[in-house]
Each structure stands twice: as structure tokens, then as C-alpha cells.
Amino acid sequence: MSDDILSKYAAEDLLALQNAAVAIATNDLKIAWYNQSFKKNFGTGRMKGISITNLFSISETEILSNIKSKKSFVHPLADSNSNVIITDRKSVV
């Protein structure tokens, strides 16, 4: 059912409208898509293809171990008083 709703209302359009910074990364943790809030908060240049491990100074091992255990990985960003939350898409379906 959730697939029907997402396809009907165009997930990309819905995510683009979010005030929260949202990005989607590939299996190798590189940014494939992001909304304007994400770009405004985390980068000025080209964002696609940048590794989230480099962008946020997070260990790939730390991310993958949490994702494999079906938990969202939460990494605090001291400079912006916010968190990066990384969730495997398979665990949200």
C-alpha cells in the first residue's frame, strides 16, 4: 500500500517540499538526491556523489553496523545543534 501512495503522490516532490534537510544515498553511502534544505544546511557546491562519511566525518563501519542491526544511526552535529539520522530504506518499508 505504501508503494501505491508514494508513486501516486511522487515521493521526490513530497521530499523536496520538506523543511527538514533530506538526502538519499546509494548503497556505497554517496549522495544520490537531496532537497534544498539539505543543500542550504550542508553544502554550497555539488552534492551528488559526495560520500556522507566524508561530509559528516562519520566512520563507514559505524554506519553500516547500525544499519545492519535495523536501527537508525544517529550522529550529532555539534556545529549546527542537530543530528544526522541514517536509516536503511529496507527498514522503513
C-alpha positions as CSV (number, residue, x, y, z in Angstrom):
1,M,0.0,0.0,0.0
2,S,2.8,2.5,0.8
3,D,4.3,2.0,-2.6
4,D,0.9,3.0,-4.2
5,I,0.8,6.1,-2.1
6,L,4.4,7.1,-2.9
7,S,4.0,6.5,-6.6
8,K,0.7,8.3,-6.7
9,Y,2.0,11.4,-5.0
10,A,5.5,11.4,-6.4
11,A,7.9,10.8,-3.5
12,E,10.5,13.1,-4.9
13,D,8.1,16.0,-4.9
14,L,7.0,15.4,-1.4
15,L,10.5,15.1,-0.1
16,A,11.6,18.3,-1.9
17,L,8.9,20.2,-0.1
18,Q,10.1,19.3,3.4
19,N,11.6,22.0,5.6
20,A,13.8,19.3,7.1
21,A,17.1,18.5,5.3
22,V,16.6,15.2,3.4
23,A,19.1,13.3,1.3
24,I,19.1,9.8,-0.2
25,A,22.3,7.9,-0.6
26,T,23.3,4.9,-2.6
27,N,24.5,1.6,-1.1
28,D,28.0,2.9,-1.1
29,L,26.9,5.9,1.0
30,K,27.2,8.5,-1.7
31,I,24.5,11.2,-2.0
32,A,22.2,10.5,-5.0
33,W,19.4,13.0,-4.2
34,Y,18.9,15.9,-1.7
35,N,16.4,18.6,-1.2
36,Q,17.1,22.4,-1.0
37,S,17.1,22.4,2.8
38,F,19.9,19.8,2.8
39,K,22.0,21.8,0.4
40,K,21.4,25.0,2.3
41,N,22.5,23.4,5.6
42,F,25.3,21.1,4.5
43,G,26.9,22.3,1.3
44,T,27.4,25.0,-1.3
45,G,28.9,23.1,-4.2
46,R,28.0,19.9,-6.0
47,M,26.4,17.4,-3.5
48,K,25.6,14.4,-5.7
49,G,28.2,11.7,-5.4
50,I,29.8,13.1,-2.2
51,S,30.2,10.4,0.5
52,I,28.2,11.0,3.6
53,T,31.1,9.6,5.6
54,N,33.3,12.4,4.4
55,L,30.6,15.1,4.5
56,F,29.8,14.4,8.2
57,S,33.1,12.8,9.3
58,I,31.4,9.6,10.2
59,S,33.0,6.1,10.2
60,E,31.5,3.9,7.4
61,T,31.9,0.9,9.8
62,E,29.9,2.7,12.5
63,I,27.1,3.5,10.0
64,L,26.9,0.0,8.5
65,S,26.9,-1.8,11.8
66,N,23.9,0.1,13.0
67,I,22.0,-0.2,9.7
68,K,22.6,-3.9,9.6
69,S,21.0,-4.2,13.0
70,K,17.9,-2.5,11.6
71,K,18.5,0.6,13.7
72,S,18.6,4.2,12.5
73,F,22.1,5.6,13.0
74,V,22.0,9.0,14.8
75,H,25.1,11.2,14.7
76,P,25.1,14.6,16.5
77,L,26.4,17.6,14.6
78,A,27.8,19.9,17.2
79,D,28.2,22.8,14.9
80,S,24.6,23.0,13.9
81,N,23.0,21.7,17.1
82,S,21.2,19.0,15.1
83,N,21.5,15.3,14.2
84,V,22.2,13.3,11.0
85,I,19.8,10.3,11.0
86,I,20.7,7.5,8.6
87,T,18.1,4.8,8.0
88,D,18.3,1.8,5.6
89,R,15.3,2.1,3.2
90,K,14.5,-1.5,3.8
91,S,13.8,-0.9,7.4
92,V,11.3,1.8,6.7
93,V,9.2,-0.1,4.2
